[in-house]
């Protein structure tokens, strides 16, 4: 395999790998949105740290996926980016599925 995209494509053919990858998608989306917002404002992690009071190390951990931020921390990050945090629930139902089949306690 010559590159990451080919590797990823092949790996995602495995149903178990695909299920794990899909389960992590919300975390990837949050991380990418945070990185994109910070980069669009030409802010370093250190500058965002100074605006929010969150350590640069914690911002780095969030961005590399090794720290799960609390909702309160995400609000502080949004405020430091002069943005509003928006959380939404999106239906995963389609015509052939029942709404609560996959809900786990």
LINBELDA-V805553 format. One record per pair of residues at least 24 apart in sequence whose C-alpha atoms are under 8 Angstrom apart, sorted by the first residue. I is the first residue (numbers start at 1). J is the second residue. If there is no record, write none. Layout:
{{I	J} {I	J}}
This chain:
{{27	65} {28	65} {31	62} {31	63} {31	64} {31	65} {32	63} {34	63} {35	63} {37	81} {38	81} {41	81} {48	77} {48	80} {48	81} {51	80} {52	76} {52	77} {52	79} {52	80}}
